[in-house]
């Protein structure tokens, strides 16, 4: 008989090794480890709930998430997606996986030994990620998962331009957005832990994280990196000298890094022109043009939405240079209407509020700001689930610090 309680910490250690496992599963079976991680946590969560001798605590945001899952599931039957995908509508449902993950995390007490092992793996992950990002600048194909993800759309998404090609470091084999939605939360958690422990070498890992974020050529990732650095100012807000010192070190490190890039032949002016400001004006971006498509389709079915991206929505998006309404919140209102969006937005707000209040009481801000990256990301991309391993680890570490704080208050 499998001991569910013993399997939980092993699962989350396994989760931290996702880049390694997914490299093999996606390359060999064309299936990301995210699928196996999801099925496994759902099975663990199911047995954990029904075998627990203690009362299972279900936070309010988990109930909202469950309601949202059923709402989208009903839509899948209406649109025919359920019949088309069959059992995969459940087995690959990241909303359901997220629900079980939240239940397990909120009802299991992680040991200090687990956290120490997790922190070591995070450090190793960041070091390897920075090295791979640097290699990918001059070797496009090194650990590049783009050809695999684009098989169904007609080929490689790389164009051979070091200033425009997206680089996902070691995370691309898990999910195309894993660099932003797992790597950044992991970095945020690690920086938060080191700040909490008053370890000054947090700047080293912040620099490594900045390398991967900057070289990703993905703008929401760069902004997300800035978001997670706010915790340094928050923690040192009562120490003016400390904040000034951080800003000076950050400026000096950025200056040195850009000088090194220039020395090895990387033209930062071309990078800014071809990537950062490639559209020349905000009105030319697909995010701005998404507003027009939102205003076209949302009034047609404002209450419950279309249930999916229809052919008409896709064609209208292609006409403005995108494959979808390229703003997550607007896309959600179109697909699932006001009713469905109230569920999704309420889930994000309630979970974010819980993490914020926990941060205020514990002084650990890594998990909250890591989650804020996801909230920010949906202003520029479309993803409606939090089943990214970096976010799950952020919830685990938040739970640990909250538990410790409660024990100290007793």
N, C-alpha and C positions, 0 to 999 in steps of 0.2 A: 504494500500500500504506500503510495507516494505521500510524503509529508508536505502538505501545501505550504505550511509556514516556512519550512527550510528551502522550498523552491523559489520563494519570492525574492530574497536577496540575490540568489543565483541568476534569476531572470533579469534583474536590473544591471548586474555585472555584464551579462550577455548583451544587454541593450547598449551598454557603453562600448561594446566591440562591434557595433552595427556596421561601421565602414568596412571592417575586415570581412565580416560574414556576407555583406551585401555585394562586395566585389566578386565573390565566388557565385552567389546565388543568381545575381543578375546576368553575369557573363555566361553561366552554365545553363540555367533554367529560364532565363529571361524573366525572372520574378525577383523583386526586391525583397530584402530581408524584412522590410516593413510589413509585408503580408504575413510572414511567419511570426513576427513579433506580435502582430495584432491578434492572430488566432490563438497564440499561446497565452497572452494575458487575458483573453476572454475566457479561455478554459480554466486558467488559474483562478480568475475572479469568480467564476461561476461556482467552482468547488469551495473556494474560500468563504463565500457567502453562506452556502448551505452546510458547511462543516464547522463553522465558527461557533464556539460555545458562548461567546460574548455577543452582546447586541451590536449589530452592524450600524455604524453611523453613516448616514447618507447626507452629505451637505446639500444645501438648497440648489447650488449651481449644477449638481449632478442630476437632480430631478428635472431641472429645466433642460439639460442636455438630453435626458431620456425622452422627454416630451418632443423635443426637436427631432430626435432620431425617428420617432414614430410618425411625425408629420412628414418628413422627407420620404419615409418608407411608403406611406399612403400614396404620395405623389408618384413614386416609382411604379406602383401598380396602375395608376391612372395613365401615365405616359407610355406604359409598355416596357419600361426599363427592367422591371422585375422579371418578366417573362423572357426577356432577351438575355439577361445575365444569369438567371436561375439562382442556384445556391450562393453564388458569389455576391449577391446583393446583401447577404448577411456576413459571409466569411471575409469579405473585403471591405466591410463597412467600418471606416475609421471612427465614426461617431460612436458606434457600439463599443469598439475597442477602447476608445477614450473613456467611456462611462465605466467600464470594468477596471481600467487602470486607476481612475480616480477613487473608486471604492477601495481597491487594494491599498493604495497609498495612504488614504485617510484612516485606515483601520489597522495598519501594521506599524509596529515600532522598529525602526531601523537602528541597528547597533552602531556604536562609534567605530568599530572595526570595519563595517561595511562602508561608512562614509570615508574613512581613511583610504581604503582601496579605490573607491570611486574617484577621490581627488587625485590619486596617483595616475589613474587612467585618463582623467581629464587633462592633466599636465602633459602626459605623453601624446595624447591626441592633438593638442595645440601645437606641440613641437613638430610632429610629423606633418600636420596640416600646413604649417608655414613653409616647411621645406618643399613639399609637393607643389604649393602655390608658386614658389620661385622657379621650380623646374618647368612648370607648365607655361611660364611666360615665353620661354624659348623652345619648348617642345610641346606643341599643341596636343599631340595625341597621348601624352603620358597620363595614364589613369583617367582618360577622358571617357565619360559615359554617354556623351551626346549622341554618338552613332547608334547606340543601343536604344535609347529613348525615342529616337526619330525614325526607327524602322518602319513604323506604321504610317509615317507622313512623307516618306519619299527620300530619306537620306540624311546626310550629315548636316548639322546645324552650324558647324564651324565655317568661317569664311576666310580664315588664314590671316586675319589682322590682329596683331597682338594688342591693339588698343580698343578693339570692339568685341572680340570673342569672350564669351562668359567662361570663367574658370571656377569650378566647384571644388577644387582641391580633392580631398579624399572622400567627400560627402556625396558626390554626384551619383554614385551607384545606388544610393538609398532612395533618393527622390530629387528631382531637379531643383527643388526649393530647400533642400536640407541644409545647405550652407547658411542660409539666412535664418531658418527656423529651427535648426538644431545646434549648429556651430555657435551662433551668437548667444542663445540662451546658456549653452555650456560655458562659454567664455564669461558671461555675466555672472554665473554661479561661482566659477572659480575665482574671479576677481573679488566677488562679494565675500567669499570664505576667507581669502587672504587678507582682505581689509578688516574683517571681523577679528581675525587672529593677529592683526597688526604685523603682518609680514610685509616688509618693504619691497621684496622682490616681485610683488604683484605687477610692477611696471614692466618687468621682463615679459610676462605672459600677455600683458596688454599690448606690448609692442608686437609680439608674435601674432596676436589676434588681428592687430591693425594691418599687418602685412597681408594676411589671407583676405581680409575684408576689402582692402584697397585694390589688390590684384585680381579680385573677382570680376571687376568691370561691371558689377551689378549695383546700381545706384541705391536701391532700397537697403542693400546689405551695408553700404557705406554709411547711410544715415542711421541704420540700426546700430552700427558700431558706436556712433556718437551718443546714441540714446543710453547704451549700457555704461558709458563712461561717466554719466551724470552721478552715478552712485558714489564716485570718489569725492565729488564736490559735496554731496549730501552728507557723507560720513564726516567730512572735514569742515563742514559749514561753520563750526565753532572755532576752527583753527585757520584764521586768515592766512597765516604764513604757510600752512600746509597746502592750502588751495593754490596760492601763488606759486609755490614750489612745483606742484603738479603741472600747472599750466606752462611753466617755463620748461620743465623737462619734456612735456608733450610737444611743445613747439620745437625744441632743440632736436628731439628724436625724429620728428617729421622732416625737419630740414636736412638732417644727416641722411635719412632714408631716401629722400628725393635726390640728394647729391649722388648717392651710391647708384641709384637707378640711371641717372644721367651718365655716370661714368661708364656703366656697362652697355650704354647705347639705347636706353629706354627714353624716348622723347616725351616728357610729361606735358609739353604744350600740345603735341598731337593727341595725346590721351585726353586732355581736357576738351579739345576741339571735336574729336571724333566720337567721344563717348559721353563725357559729362554734359556737354552742351550741344549734342549732335543735332537736335531739332531746331536749334537757334532761338526758339521762343516757346513759351509754355503752350500757346495756342496750337502749335504744331504737334504736340505730343498726343499719343494714343489715349492717355489718361484724360486729357482735356476733351478730346473728341468723344470719349465714352459718355460724357455728360449729355451730348446731343442724342445719342442712341438711347440713353436712359429716359430722357424726356419723350422720346418717340414711343417706346414700348411700355414703360411703367403705367401710364394712364389707361392703357388698354385693359389691364387686369391688376388693379392696384391692391386688392384685398388678399388674394391667394396666389397671384403670380402665374407663370406659365408652367412651373414644375421642372423646367429644364431649359437648356439653351436650344431654342428651336432653329430650324433651318433659316428662317427670316432674320432672327437675331444674329446668327453666325454670319450670314451674307452682309448684313449691315455693318458688322464689326470688321469684316475683311475689307469692306469699302473704305474704312478709315485707317487701315493698316494694322489691324489686330485680329486675333482669332476669337476674341470674346470681348464683352464689355470689361475693359481693363481696369476697373476699380471694384474691388471686392464687395464693398458695401452697396454700391449701386447695382452691381450684378445680382447680389442676393435679393434686393428689393424687386428686381425684375423677375427672377426665377421663382421666388417663394412668397412674394407679396408682403404686405404690412404684417399680416398675422405670423407668417413664418419668420420674418425678420425680427419681430418683437421677441420671439423665442431665442434666436441666435444672438441678437444684441444683448438681451438680458443675461444670457449665459456668460458672455464676455465681460459685461459690467460686474456681475455678481462675483465671478472668479477674480477679476482684477481688484475689486474692492477687498475681498478676503486677503489677497496677497499683500495689498497696500497696508491694511490694518496690522497684519502679521509683521510686516517690515518695520512699522512704527514702533511696535512693542518689543521686537527683538534687536533692532539695529542692523539686521541683515537684509540688504536691498537687492541682492543678486537675482533672486527668483522673480520678484515683482518686475524689475526692469527687463529681465529676460522675456517675460510674458508680454511686456509692452512692445517688444519688437514684433511679435505676432499681430498685435492690435494695429501697429503702424503699417505692417506689411500689407494688410488688406486694403489700404488706401491706394496701393499700387499694383497689387496682383490679386488673384482669386483663389482662395482656399478656405474651406468652411469647417475644418476640423483641426484639433490640436494634437493629433497623434504623430508628433515628431519627438524623437527620443530625447532631444535636448530639453524640450518643454516638460516632458515627464520627469526627467532628472531634476529639473528646477522645482517641480512640485514635491518631489521626495525630500530634497534638502530644506525646502521651506517647512515641511512637516517636522523634520528633525529639530530645527532651530526653535520652532513654535513649542514643541514638546519640552525642550530644555528650558525655555523661558517660563513655561507654566510650572515646571518643577521648582525652579528657583524662587517663584513667587509664593510657593506654599510654605 
